[in-house]
Amino acid sequence: MTGQDAKAQSAGQQGAPAFDTSVPHPARRYNYWLGGKDHFAADRESGDAIAAVFPTARVAAIENRRFLRRAVTYLTAEAGVRQFLDIGTGIPAPDNTHEVAQAIDPTVRVVYVDNDPIVMTHARALLDSTPEGATAYLEADLRNGDALLRTPQVASTLDLSQPVGLLLVAVLHFLEDKDEPHRIVADLVRALPSGSYLVASHATADLLTAELKATAAAMTSSGKHGSLALRSREEFNRFFDGLEMVAPGIVSVADWRADGEPPPRPTPAEVSCYGAVARIP
């Protein structure tokens, strides 16, 4: 991280809004499921309530993280991508994007984006780049994608004239339909050059029983656990309109190029989350 990057990072931290620890947040709940330590009572209570209905919630979180690692490995080692925009990164955990990518090529550059102020307090862990590469952290909302791409952190870290790996892993299902998630993703994709890639995963109710679907809908409408849009495979596929899907296409995150993962492997129903990688032509 250069001195200029540090100044931009410091400026971004000034005036950060206070966070309410009595309200569960997806990033902290996800950290709880991954076995981390950066969560509060409300996050644990929310995580346990969801796990009571969907007992494999922790398995789903772990498989999402493994999908991220495999996708970043593919883009770096096989597709030649050397810069990443990771939106909805969450609290640092093993196998952060820059750690996976820079282990293959130390020159890789990464910008992490999240809208939870508590993640900002862990930014230094994310900013531990190799000397040859770079990382930066940006507190911003996916809903403001156009403004996000114009920030100093992005401009000073990424070259948007060269291919970028856009990572939207386990974040799109927190956008409601009124947020126009497909338009948001399409706008981001249009702003990236040919040869870039979109990596996304999304929770789904496709494989749930009718009873579980009803329970999930009731939990979401209660507002106690935040909004969660469990979109169908068809709806998830729309995020990739006009893109060139990388094999094996849309599958469970647990099955995407997972030949090297240790058995036993979870079933798609136990994970209930689609994942895919596609190239921007």
Backbone bond lengths (Angstrom), bond angles and torsions (degrees), N, CA, C in turn:
res aa  C-N    CA-C-N  psi(-1)  N-CA   C-N-CA  omega(-1)  CA-C   N-CA-C  phi
1 M - - - 1.468 - - 1.518 109.17 -
2 T 1.323 116.42 126.16 1.451 120.09 -178.92 1.508 110.58 -81.21
3 G 1.382 116.02 168.30 1.450 119.77 177.19 1.512 111.25 -60.42
4 Q 1.343 116.38 -37.92 1.456 120.42 179.02 1.523 110.62 -63.49
5 D 1.347 116.38 -41.65 1.463 119.79 178.34 1.515 110.50 -62.79
6 A 1.340 116.31 -40.06 1.460 120.79 -178.70 1.519 110.75 -63.55
7 K 1.350 117.13 -40.69 1.457 120.28 179.14 1.525 110.61 -64.49
8 A 1.316 116.02 -42.37 1.458 119.66 178.97 1.523 110.76 -64.06
9 Q 1.339 114.81 -38.85 1.461 118.92 179.26 1.516 110.55 -65.47
10 S 1.335 116.50 -43.95 1.453 120.65 -179.43 1.523 110.82 -62.99
11 A 1.324 115.93 -41.37 1.458 120.00 179.31 1.519 110.83 -63.24
12 G 1.329 115.96 -36.33 1.455 119.64 -179.71 1.505 112.31 -67.83
13 Q 1.357 117.76 -24.78 1.442 120.87 -178.56 1.522 111.72 -82.15
14 Q 1.304 119.35 -22.13 1.443 122.11 -176.14 1.517 110.11 -66.89
15 G 1.334 115.15 135.13 1.449 120.12 177.23 1.516 113.65 72.63
16 A 1.350 118.16 18.64 1.458 120.52 178.83 1.524 109.41 -64.48
17 P 1.314 118.46 136.69 1.453 120.60 -177.68 1.516 111.57 -68.65
18 A 1.338 115.24 150.26 1.458 119.59 177.18 1.522 108.84 -70.17
19 F 1.326 117.78 150.84 1.444 120.53 178.49 1.520 109.29 -108.47
20 D 1.322 115.74 149.98 1.455 122.84 -176.81 1.525 108.56 -98.12
21 T 1.313 116.86 108.01 1.470 120.33 -176.94 1.521 112.40 -75.94
22 S 1.336 117.56 -7.65 1.464 119.80 178.66 1.524 111.70 -84.77
23 V 1.342 116.38 -7.80 1.464 122.00 179.08 1.525 108.84 -110.12
24 P 1.333 118.81 125.78 1.470 119.67 -179.35 1.514 111.44 -64.25
25 H 1.324 115.95 143.87 1.462 121.20 177.90 1.531 108.49 -124.32
26 P 1.345 118.01 138.42 1.470 120.71 -177.08 1.523 114.09 -54.50
27 A 1.339 117.95 -39.50 1.468 120.21 -177.84 1.517 111.27 -64.95
28 R 1.338 116.02 -41.27 1.467 119.35 -179.63 1.527 110.90 -74.38
29 R 1.323 117.46 -35.95 1.471 120.39 176.73 1.527 110.11 -65.03
30 Y 1.302 116.03 -40.53 1.472 121.36 177.69 1.530 109.90 -62.33
31 N 1.333 116.11 -41.55 1.454 120.99 177.10 1.526 110.84 -60.89
32 Y 1.322 116.45 -39.14 1.475 121.74 178.00 1.517 110.34 -62.30
33 W 1.334 116.77 -46.17 1.458 120.14 179.89 1.524 112.19 -65.05
34 L 1.335 116.29 -30.82 1.464 119.75 179.87 1.522 112.45 -80.01
35 G 1.344 116.68 -2.54 1.455 120.22 179.62 1.509 113.82 87.34
36 G 1.353 116.90 16.57 1.459 120.47 178.90 1.524 112.32 -78.68
37 K 1.324 115.55 -174.89 1.460 121.55 -176.83 1.530 113.21 -119.31
38 D 1.315 116.96 1.22 1.465 120.67 -172.94 1.525 111.29 -101.00
39 H 1.332 114.96 71.32 1.456 121.27 -179.71 1.521 109.02 -154.08
40 F 1.330 114.61 167.89 1.460 120.74 -176.79 1.526 109.61 -123.31
41 A 1.337 115.83 176.16 1.467 120.40 -175.68 1.521 111.89 -56.14
42 A 1.336 116.93 -42.38 1.467 119.93 -179.07 1.525 111.63 -62.55
43 D 1.334 116.31 -36.84 1.467 120.26 179.08 1.523 110.88 -68.37
44 R 1.335 116.02 -41.38 1.466 120.13 179.42 1.531 111.12 -66.95
45 E 1.339 116.05 -41.68 1.463 119.91 179.48 1.527 110.60 -63.34
46 S 1.329 116.79 -42.82 1.449 121.04 177.72 1.528 111.06 -64.33
47 G 1.334 116.07 -43.93 1.456 120.35 179.24 1.519 112.25 -61.83
48 D 1.326 116.12 -40.94 1.468 120.24 179.77 1.528 110.89 -69.33
49 A 1.338 117.28 -36.99 1.464 120.52 179.59 1.523 110.49 -65.12
50 I 1.325 116.33 -41.56 1.470 119.88 178.35 1.525 110.45 -67.94
51 A 1.332 115.91 -41.01 1.464 120.04 -179.85 1.530 111.99 -66.56
52 A 1.336 116.99 -26.37 1.470 120.11 177.44 1.520 110.70 -66.10
53 V 1.328 115.69 -30.97 1.460 121.42 178.70 1.529 110.71 -89.92
54 F 1.327 115.55 -40.64 1.467 122.32 -178.50 1.530 107.21 -121.77
55 P 1.337 117.55 84.52 1.471 122.03 -171.41 1.526 115.21 -58.59
56 T 1.326 117.80 -20.17 1.460 120.30 -178.84 1.527 111.66 -98.02
57 A 1.332 117.14 24.03 1.467 120.58 179.59 1.524 110.98 -58.46
58 R 1.328 117.32 -41.62 1.476 120.21 179.54 1.533 110.04 -65.63
59 V 1.325 117.11 -38.57 1.469 120.66 176.82 1.523 110.25 -60.78
60 A 1.329 116.58 -41.72 1.460 120.84 179.52 1.519 110.99 -62.80
61 A 1.346 116.73 -41.91 1.464 120.59 178.98 1.526 110.80 -62.97
62 I 1.317 116.57 -43.58 1.468 121.23 -179.89 1.525 110.47 -64.64
63 E 1.329 116.95 -42.27 1.466 120.19 -179.04 1.526 111.37 -68.18
64 N 1.327 117.65 -34.20 1.462 120.16 174.19 1.517 110.58 -61.22
65 R 1.326 116.04 -42.32 1.461 120.55 -179.79 1.531 110.57 -65.76
66 R 1.312 117.03 -39.20 1.465 120.75 178.83 1.535 110.44 -67.84
67 F 1.328 115.95 -37.58 1.461 119.97 176.04 1.520 110.53 -60.44
68 L 1.334 116.57 -43.89 1.463 120.66 177.48 1.529 110.47 -57.00
69 R 1.323 116.56 -46.11 1.468 120.42 -178.73 1.523 111.26 -61.83
70 R 1.323 116.70 -44.92 1.465 119.74 -178.19 1.528 111.44 -67.96
71 A 1.338 116.36 -39.18 1.462 119.60 179.85 1.523 111.25 -65.69
72 V 1.341 117.20 -43.81 1.468 120.64 178.61 1.526 110.38 -64.79
73 T 1.315 116.78 -38.24 1.468 120.60 176.96 1.521 110.40 -61.90
74 Y 1.324 116.98 -45.19 1.463 120.60 178.56 1.526 111.17 -60.36
75 L 1.336 116.62 -48.54 1.462 119.72 -176.29 1.524 111.56 -64.02
76 T 1.315 116.64 -36.90 1.470 119.59 -178.18 1.526 111.51 -78.68
77 A 1.317 116.84 -49.02 1.459 121.22 -173.00 1.522 113.50 -79.82
78 E 1.334 117.67 -32.77 1.462 120.11 -174.08 1.527 113.81 -111.70
79 A 1.331 117.38 -37.07 1.465 120.16 -176.26 1.527 112.95 -93.25
80 G 1.330 117.43 -9.16 1.459 120.41 175.64 1.520 115.88 76.69
81 V 1.334 117.73 16.84 1.465 120.67 178.85 1.532 109.13 -73.96
82 R 1.339 115.74 136.29 1.469 120.17 -177.63 1.524 112.88 -124.71
83 Q 1.331 116.78 10.54 1.463 119.66 175.06 1.526 109.38 -151.15
84 F 1.340 115.14 144.70 1.460 121.14 -173.43 1.518 110.99 -134.82
85 L 1.330 115.16 144.16 1.455 123.35 171.30 1.523 105.98 -117.81
86 D 1.327 115.92 106.40 1.467 122.96 -173.24 1.527 107.79 -104.71
87 I 1.332 116.95 101.60 1.462 122.09 -175.77 1.528 109.93 -101.13
88 G 1.331 115.38 127.71 1.454 120.76 -175.33 1.512 110.91 83.14
89 T 1.338 114.94 36.81 1.461 120.33 -173.08 1.517 114.02 -65.01
90 G 1.342 117.07 -31.16 1.457 119.38 -178.97 1.519 112.74 76.94
91 I 1.320 114.84 -172.75 1.460 121.58 -178.30 1.527 109.42 -73.00
92 P 1.328 117.93 139.98 1.462 120.70 -178.76 1.527 112.79 -51.68
93 A 1.314 115.00 139.42 1.463 123.14 178.49 1.521 106.75 -146.91
94 P 1.328 118.17 167.62 1.469 118.64 177.80 1.519 112.24 -53.26
95 D 1.319 116.49 145.73 1.464 123.54 179.60 1.521 112.42 66.68
96 N 1.345 115.95 46.03 1.459 118.97 169.80 1.529 108.45 -61.97
97 T 1.328 115.99 157.73 1.459 121.07 -174.43 1.517 112.51 -53.90
98 H 1.327 117.67 -47.05 1.470 118.93 -176.48 1.521 111.35 -68.00
99 E 1.331 117.61 -31.67 1.464 120.26 179.08 1.525 110.90 -66.22
100 V 1.342 116.05 -43.80 1.462 120.40 179.30 1.521 110.70 -66.30
101 A 1.331 116.68 -48.29 1.464 120.75 -175.41 1.522 112.42 -70.24
102 Q 1.334 117.86 -43.28 1.465 120.94 -177.02 1.526 112.39 -72.74
103 A 1.322 117.07 -17.80 1.464 119.56 173.07 1.523 110.17 -68.60
104 I 1.339 116.46 -24.58 1.460 122.31 177.58 1.522 110.59 -91.14
105 D 1.327 116.71 -45.28 1.460 122.36 177.27 1.528 108.70 -141.05
106 P 1.327 118.43 110.60 1.467 121.80 -176.08 1.528 114.60 -62.29
107 T 1.342 118.05 -13.26 1.470 119.74 -177.53 1.531 113.42 -85.53
108 V 1.320 117.53 -2.21 1.466 120.95 -176.79 1.531 110.86 -61.06
109 R 1.335 115.03 142.36 1.466 122.27 -179.64 1.535 108.79 -118.13
110 V 1.340 115.88 138.01 1.464 120.76 -174.72 1.523 110.66 -136.91
111 V 1.328 115.86 136.04 1.467 121.30 169.35 1.526 107.26 -114.25
112 Y 1.324 115.72 124.07 1.462 122.11 176.78 1.526 109.25 -98.23
113 V 1.335 116.38 138.80 1.462 120.93 -178.45 1.524 109.37 -132.03
114 D 1.337 116.30 132.71 1.456 121.02 173.01 1.517 108.45 -154.23
115 N 1.332 116.53 160.05 1.462 119.61 -177.87 1.531 112.99 -110.13
116 D 1.350 117.32 10.46 1.460 120.94 179.30 1.522 110.06 -97.47
117 P 1.337 119.28 118.35 1.467 120.91 -177.75 1.526 113.94 -57.19
118 I 1.334 118.53 -29.20 1.459 119.33 -178.57 1.523 110.78 -66.90
119 V 1.330 116.55 -29.18 1.457 119.48 177.51 1.527 110.09 -64.10
120 M 1.329 115.35 -32.67 1.463 119.75 178.98 1.526 111.72 -58.56
121 T 1.331 116.21 -34.12 1.466 119.47 -178.80 1.524 111.74 -68.80
122 H 1.316 116.47 -15.08 1.471 120.82 178.92 1.532 111.57 -106.87
123 A 1.317 116.53 13.13 1.468 120.33 -176.01 1.521 112.36 -59.88
124 R 1.318 117.32 -35.20 1.472 119.43 -177.65 1.522 111.27 -59.88
125 A 1.330 115.96 -33.65 1.467 118.38 177.77 1.520 110.32 -65.44
126 L 1.339 116.47 -37.71 1.459 120.48 179.63 1.520 111.84 -72.72
127 L 1.331 116.80 -27.31 1.463 121.30 -173.08 1.519 113.65 -88.70
128 D 1.301 117.12 12.68 1.458 121.84 -179.79 1.528 109.51 -85.01
129 S 1.323 114.91 70.30 1.457 120.97 -176.40 1.527 111.26 -82.22
130 T 1.334 115.19 165.31 1.456 119.99 167.91 1.527 108.18 -68.58
131 P 1.336 118.73 156.81 1.475 120.32 177.49 1.523 112.70 -60.29
132 E 1.320 116.74 -31.37 1.466 120.12 -176.81 1.532 113.01 -78.82
133 G 1.340 117.13 -25.56 1.454 121.35 -177.39 1.515 111.70 -104.99
134 A 1.323 116.71 -159.40 1.461 121.06 179.69 1.517 109.78 -158.66
135 T 1.335 115.76 148.42 1.456 121.57 170.74 1.522 108.62 -136.01
136 A 1.324 115.79 151.15 1.461 120.99 176.34 1.514 108.07 -144.88
137 Y 1.325 116.13 156.40 1.448 120.58 178.92 1.518 109.33 -122.23
138 L 1.323 116.43 138.93 1.451 122.33 -177.60 1.521 109.06 -132.19
139 E 1.333 116.10 122.96 1.459 119.84 173.98 1.530 107.82 -87.43
140 A 1.326 116.21 109.10 1.456 121.94 -175.83 1.515 108.91 -159.36
141 D 1.316 115.40 168.13 1.455 121.63 -177.20 1.520 109.60 -109.88
142 L 1.325 115.78 135.85 1.459 121.62 178.41 1.517 111.67 -55.90
143 R 1.326 117.13 -29.07 1.458 120.93 -178.90 1.531 112.07 -64.55
144 N 1.335 116.35 -20.20 1.466 121.49 179.47 1.527 109.86 -108.42
145 G 1.323 115.91 53.76 1.456 121.14 -173.92 1.521 113.81 -60.23
146 D 1.329 117.35 -40.06 1.464 120.09 -179.02 1.523 111.08 -62.49
147 A 1.326 116.63 -46.21 1.463 120.94 179.63 1.516 110.69 -66.40
148 L 1.309 116.26 -35.99 1.464 122.07 -179.65 1.529 110.70 -58.07
149 L 1.328 116.45 -44.16 1.466 120.48 -176.97 1.529 112.81 -69.64
150 R 1.339 116.79 -17.54 1.463 120.23 -178.56 1.529 113.09 -96.58
151 T 1.309 117.94 5.13 1.468 120.49 -177.24 1.530 111.50 -73.27
152 P 1.335 117.77 155.78 1.466 120.78 177.03 1.524 112.72 -60.26
153 Q 1.333 117.17 -34.97 1.468 119.26 -179.30 1.516 111.31 -61.71
154 V 1.332 116.57 -42.62 1.465 120.04 178.74 1.522 110.55 -70.71
155 A 1.338 116.53 -46.19 1.467 120.83 -176.34 1.524 112.42 -62.27
156 S 1.337 116.98 -35.91 1.463 119.79 -175.94 1.531 112.83 -86.90
157 T 1.332 117.27 -11.30 1.467 120.13 -175.59 1.519 112.53 -110.97
158 L 1.332 117.13 -37.70 1.458 120.94 -176.46 1.522 111.42 -112.52
159 D 1.320 115.72 147.32 1.461 122.76 173.46 1.519 106.88 -102.75
160 L 1.334 116.99 101.43 1.459 120.64 -174.96 1.521 113.67 -75.32
161 S 1.323 116.79 5.63 1.464 119.67 171.20 1.529 110.62 -91.00
162 Q 1.341 116.19 -6.94 1.459 122.22 179.96 1.534 109.36 -115.80
163 P 1.356 117.55 156.77 1.462 120.23 -176.24 1.531 113.34 -54.78
164 V 1.320 113.75 141.55 1.464 122.41 -179.27 1.525 108.60 -128.08
165 G 1.313 116.68 141.80 1.454 121.44 171.07 1.516 108.40 -92.94
166 L 1.333 117.17 109.58 1.461 122.21 179.16 1.522 108.13 -91.17
167 L 1.321 116.57 116.06 1.461 121.94 -176.74 1.526 110.24 -106.58
168 L 1.320 116.16 118.51 1.458 122.98 175.80 1.527 107.57 -125.86
169 V 1.318 115.42 68.67 1.460 122.10 -172.90 1.526 110.09 -96.53
170 A 1.328 115.09 120.78 1.469 122.43 177.70 1.522 112.56 55.70
171 V 1.335 116.72 40.30 1.465 120.37 178.76 1.534 112.74 -128.88
172 L 1.320 118.34 -30.66 1.462 120.96 -174.40 1.525 112.80 -65.33
173 H 1.341 117.41 -28.61 1.468 118.38 -179.81 1.525 113.04 -72.10
174 F 1.346 117.12 -5.70 1.468 119.77 174.60 1.531 111.74 -91.21
175 L 1.329 116.25 -0.76 1.457 120.92 173.80 1.524 109.24 -94.66
176 E 1.327 116.38 127.88 1.453 120.43 176.90 1.529 109.53 -80.05
177 D 1.324 115.56 164.20 1.465 119.64 179.57 1.521 111.25 -58.59
178 K 1.333 117.00 -35.16 1.469 120.07 -179.67 1.526 111.98 -65.13
179 D 1.342 116.93 -19.13 1.468 120.86 176.99 1.523 112.07 -77.17
180 E 1.322 116.48 -9.84 1.471 122.54 -177.63 1.531 111.55 58.31
181 P 1.330 117.10 59.30 1.465 120.14 -175.62 1.527 114.17 -60.69
182 H 1.328 117.41 -35.76 1.469 118.81 -179.36 1.528 110.68 -67.49
183 R 1.319 117.06 -37.37 1.471 119.79 176.37 1.528 110.51 -66.29
184 I 1.334 117.08 -41.33 1.471 121.39 -179.98 1.523 110.48 -58.80
185 V 1.325 116.23 -46.87 1.464 120.09 -179.00 1.526 110.31 -68.14
186 A 1.320 117.25 -41.42 1.464 120.44 179.49 1.524 111.32 -61.27
187 D 1.335 116.96 -39.32 1.465 120.50 178.83 1.529 111.01 -64.86
188 L 1.327 116.79 -41.61 1.464 120.44 178.35 1.525 110.68 -64.70
189 V 1.318 116.15 -43.74 1.466 121.00 -179.31 1.525 110.72 -62.01
190 R 1.335 117.19 -42.54 1.470 120.84 -179.81 1.524 112.28 -64.00
191 A 1.320 116.88 -26.29 1.464 120.57 -178.34 1.524 112.74 -81.37
192 L 1.332 117.15 -8.00 1.461 120.71 -177.89 1.526 110.69 -101.72
193 P 1.331 117.03 149.73 1.465 120.12 -176.63 1.522 113.25 -75.62
194 S 1.308 115.25 163.28 1.461 121.40 174.95 1.520 109.65 -56.47
195 G 1.329 115.53 141.47 1.458 120.04 -178.26 1.508 113.04 94.21
196 S 1.340 116.81 -5.91 1.464 120.83 174.11 1.527 108.69 -76.88
197 Y 1.332 115.82 169.81 1.463 120.78 -178.69 1.520 110.66 -134.12
198 L 1.332 115.07 147.78 1.453 122.03 171.20 1.518 108.48 -109.46
199 V 1.334 115.57 125.92 1.460 122.88 174.23 1.526 106.86 -115.76
200 A 1.329 117.28 124.26 1.462 119.59 -178.40 1.523 110.72 -144.40
201 S 1.327 114.44 149.57 1.464 121.04 169.73 1.515 107.64 -135.31
202 H 1.340 115.85 155.19 1.463 120.01 -171.61 1.529 110.03 -155.06
203 A 1.335 116.02 129.49 1.457 120.45 175.69 1.524 110.06 -65.48
204 T 1.324 116.02 147.71 1.456 120.93 -177.67 1.526 110.34 -140.97
205 A 1.335 115.11 156.15 1.460 120.63 174.63 1.527 110.74 -105.74
206 D 1.324 116.97 4.91 1.463 120.85 -175.61 1.523 112.98 -53.90
207 L 1.328 116.61 -36.88 1.458 120.72 -172.89 1.521 113.19 -101.05
208 L 1.333 117.04 3.72 1.451 120.79 179.98 1.528 111.00 -83.22
209 T 1.326 116.21 154.21 1.456 120.14 174.05 1.528 109.08 -70.22
210 A 1.311 116.08 162.57 1.467 120.31 178.93 1.523 110.71 -58.09
211 E 1.328 116.29 -37.73 1.467 120.21 179.68 1.521 111.38 -65.36
212 L 1.345 116.45 -44.00 1.463 120.18 179.63 1.526 111.11 -66.58
213 K 1.313 116.91 -36.83 1.466 120.32 177.88 1.526 110.32 -60.94
214 A 1.324 115.98 -43.47 1.460 120.35 -179.76 1.523 110.73 -65.96
215 T 1.314 116.69 -40.30 1.459 121.12 179.38 1.530 110.67 -65.83
216 A 1.335 116.32 -43.42 1.465 120.62 179.07 1.522 110.62 -62.06
217 A 1.316 116.92 -41.60 1.465 120.59 178.65 1.517 111.20 -63.53
218 A 1.326 116.62 -38.90 1.461 120.68 179.90 1.524 111.06 -67.73
219 M 1.326 116.71 -40.15 1.460 120.80 179.36 1.524 110.70 -65.07
220 T 1.317 116.55 -40.63 1.461 120.37 179.98 1.525 111.34 -66.86
221 S 1.339 116.29 -43.85 1.464 120.01 -178.16 1.524 112.06 -68.08
222 S 1.332 117.60 -21.86 1.462 120.18 179.69 1.524 112.02 -68.18
223 G 1.336 116.39 -25.22 1.463 121.08 -179.93 1.505 114.23 79.70
224 K 1.320 118.14 -2.52 1.465 120.92 -176.62 1.527 112.48 -73.22
225 H 1.307 116.95 -24.43 1.467 120.82 -175.20 1.520 112.07 -117.78
226 G 1.325 117.36 14.45 1.448 120.86 -178.80 1.519 110.89 81.27
227 S 1.303 115.67 171.22 1.465 120.09 -179.69 1.523 109.84 -79.08
228 L 1.317 116.04 145.13 1.463 121.44 177.76 1.521 107.99 -149.39
229 A 1.318 116.31 112.73 1.465 121.82 -179.31 1.523 108.79 -97.44
230 L 1.317 116.41 107.55 1.460 121.38 -179.78 1.524 108.69 -88.13
231 R 1.327 116.25 87.83 1.463 120.71 -172.73 1.532 111.86 -83.53
232 S 1.314 114.89 156.51 1.460 122.25 -178.97 1.524 111.08 -78.49
233 R 1.316 115.70 170.97 1.463 120.42 176.96 1.516 110.60 -60.33
234 E 1.337 116.40 -41.06 1.459 120.52 179.38 1.527 110.82 -62.30
235 E 1.328 116.60 -43.03 1.466 120.04 179.36 1.524 110.98 -66.56
236 F 1.330 116.78 -38.43 1.464 120.33 177.69 1.518 110.37 -65.26
237 N 1.324 116.73 -39.71 1.464 121.47 -178.91 1.527 111.39 -60.85
238 R 1.328 117.42 -29.13 1.467 120.82 -179.05 1.531 112.21 -63.91
239 F 1.316 117.71 -25.19 1.466 119.81 177.78 1.531 111.16 -64.58
240 F 1.335 116.85 -18.45 1.463 121.55 -175.60 1.531 112.34 -108.03
241 D 1.329 116.58 15.46 1.465 119.60 179.71 1.527 110.95 -54.85
242 G 1.327 116.05 129.27 1.459 121.90 177.54 1.513 114.90 82.08
243 L 1.338 117.42 -0.39 1.462 120.87 -178.70 1.529 110.68 -101.23
244 E 1.322 115.22 163.25 1.466 121.38 -179.27 1.527 109.10 -98.41
245 M 1.328 115.77 105.53 1.459 120.74 -175.19 1.527 111.64 -66.23
246 V 1.313 115.78 134.98 1.465 122.20 175.81 1.535 108.30 -87.88
247 A 1.336 117.40 135.31 1.465 120.97 178.51 1.538 109.53 -58.56
248 P 1.320 117.39 140.54 1.469 129.70 11.28 1.524 114.74 -93.76
249 G 1.316 119.58 21.20 1.461 121.31 179.94 1.517 111.86 80.70
250 I 1.322 115.48 -147.24 1.467 120.93 -179.44 1.520 109.76 -86.20
251 V 1.324 115.08 116.56 1.469 121.62 179.29 1.523 107.86 -142.81
252 S 1.311 116.10 177.41 1.458 119.91 171.63 1.524 108.66 -60.50
253 V 1.349 116.99 141.72 1.465 118.63 178.45 1.524 111.00 -57.67
254 A 1.324 116.58 -26.32 1.468 120.30 -179.70 1.522 111.95 -71.72
255 D 1.341 116.76 -17.89 1.466 120.73 -175.75 1.521 113.98 -107.11
256 W 1.340 118.12 -6.35 1.458 119.60 -176.52 1.532 109.91 -72.92
257 R 1.353 115.03 107.43 1.481 122.48 179.03 1.528 111.46 45.03
258 A 1.324 114.50 50.34 1.477 120.25 -173.07 1.525 113.17 -103.57
259 D 1.328 116.39 22.18 1.464 119.07 -177.25 1.521 113.21 -57.99
260 G 1.331 117.08 -29.92 1.457 119.88 -177.05 1.516 114.94 -88.91
261 E 1.326 117.05 -0.80 1.462 119.60 -178.61 1.534 110.38 -77.90
262 P 1.336 117.08 145.47 1.466 119.96 -177.96 1.520 112.13 -71.79
263 P 1.326 117.88 142.41 1.463 120.83 175.55 1.531 109.77 -77.48
264 P 1.328 117.58 164.07 1.467 126.92 -2.80 1.523 110.75 -78.68
265 R 1.320 116.26 148.16 1.449 121.43 179.32 1.530 110.35 -94.64
266 P 1.326 117.87 143.01 1.461 119.75 178.38 1.518 111.27 -72.21
267 T 1.304 116.38 156.66 1.461 121.12 176.64 1.530 109.37 -79.85
268 P 1.341 118.06 159.57 1.464 120.18 176.18 1.523 112.65 -55.98
269 A 1.338 117.37 -35.42 1.465 120.44 179.95 1.520 111.40 -67.18
270 E 1.310 117.63 -34.25 1.468 120.76 -179.94 1.529 111.75 -69.91
271 V 1.318 116.37 -25.16 1.468 120.76 -179.08 1.521 111.29 -97.69
272 S 1.329 116.72 -40.02 1.476 123.04 178.34 1.531 112.09 49.15
273 C 1.305 115.08 48.44 1.467 119.99 -179.52 1.524 108.72 -149.54
274 Y 1.335 115.86 125.56 1.450 121.48 176.91 1.530 110.26 -86.98
275 G 1.328 115.34 151.46 1.447 121.23 174.45 1.511 110.16 -142.14
276 A 1.328 116.51 151.13 1.458 120.49 178.31 1.526 109.92 -162.14
277 V 1.333 115.17 158.76 1.464 123.38 176.16 1.522 107.09 -131.37
278 A 1.326 117.29 135.30 1.469 120.04 -179.61 1.516 110.32 -142.45
279 R 1.330 115.73 149.13 1.456 122.72 179.80 1.526 110.53 -93.73
280 I 1.316 115.58 139.59 1.455 121.27 176.24 1.534 108.11 -87.30
281 P 1.338 118.56 115.21 1.476 121.11 -174.98 1.528 112.31 -71.85
